[in-house]
């Protein structure tokens, strides 16, 4: 299992719309082979900051299976304009 981690800084004044669009976008990521689960957490201390945690069976399931899919294009259209700056996405494994 691989954990994808992304810190999402949402543009000021757009948090509520982002949360609504994220709910819609969730159907796209969850339909990908190799997807396990995901969660979105809102930061208590930093306004408009979220953390996205996605469990995948492998890095390839995310980097190839999702990012090269039509579903990713829909995800990107819904969500990518919310971020400033664009998030760094990293993958973690159990030790």
C-alpha positions in Angstrom: 0.0 0.0 0.0 1.2 3.5 -0.9 0.0 6.7 0.7 -0.3 9.8 -1.5 0.0 13.0 0.5 -0.8 16.5 -0.8 -1.1 19.7 1.1 -3.7 21.8 -0.7 -3.7 25.6 -0.2 -7.0 26.8 -1.5 -7.4 30.4 -2.7 -9.0 32.7 -0.2 -12.8 32.9 -0.4 -13.1 29.6 -2.3 -13.0 27.0 0.5 -16.8 26.2 0.5 -17.0 25.8 -3.3 -13.8 23.7 -3.2 -15.3 21.4 -0.7 -18.4 21.0 -2.8 -16.5 20.3 -6.0 -14.2 17.9 -4.1 -17.2 15.8 -3.3 -18.1 15.6 -7.0 -14.5 14.9 -8.0 -14.2 12.1 -5.5 -16.2 9.8 -7.8 -13.5 10.1 -10.4 -10.6 9.1 -8.3 -12.5 6.3 -6.6 -13.3 4.7 -9.9 -9.6 3.9 -10.8 -8.1 0.4 -10.6 -5.6 0.4 -7.7 -7.5 3.0 -5.7 -8.1 1.9 -2.1 -9.5 5.0 -0.2 -9.0 8.7 0.3 -9.8 11.4 2.8 -9.7 15.2 2.8 -8.9 17.0 6.1 -9.2 20.7 6.8 -6.5 22.4 8.8 -7.6 24.0 12.1 -4.7 26.4 12.4 -4.3 27.6 8.8 -7.3 28.9 6.9 -8.0 27.4 3.5 -5.4 24.6 4.0 -6.3 21.0 3.5 -4.5 17.7 3.4 -5.4 15.0 0.8 -4.6 11.4 1.8 -5.1 8.7 -0.9 -4.2 5.1 -0.5 -3.2 3.2 -3.6 -2.0 -0.3 -4.3 1.1 1.2 -6.0 2.6 4.4 -7.2 1.8 3.3 -10.7 -1.9 3.1 -9.9 -1.7 6.8 -9.1 0.9 8.1 -11.6 -0.2 6.1 -14.6 -3.6 4.6 -13.8 -5.2 7.8 -12.5 -3.1 10.6 -14.0 -3.3 9.2 -17.6 -7.1 8.5 -17.4 -10.1 10.5 -18.6 -11.3 10.6 -15.0 -8.1 12.6 -14.1 -9.0 15.2 -16.7 -12.4 15.7 -15.0 -10.7 15.9 -11.6 -8.3 18.4 -12.9 -11.0 20.5 -14.5 -13.0 20.6 -11.2 -10.1 21.2 -8.8 -6.8 22.5 -10.1 -7.9 26.2 -10.3 -8.5 26.3 -6.5 -4.8 25.9 -5.6 -2.2 28.6 -4.9 0.5 27.4 -5.0 0.0 24.2 -6.9 0.5 21.3 -4.4 3.5 19.0 -4.2 2.3 15.4 -4.2 4.5 12.8 -2.5 4.1 9.0 -1.9 4.9 7.2 1.3 5.3 3.5 2.1 5.3 1.5 5.4 8.6 1.0 7.1 
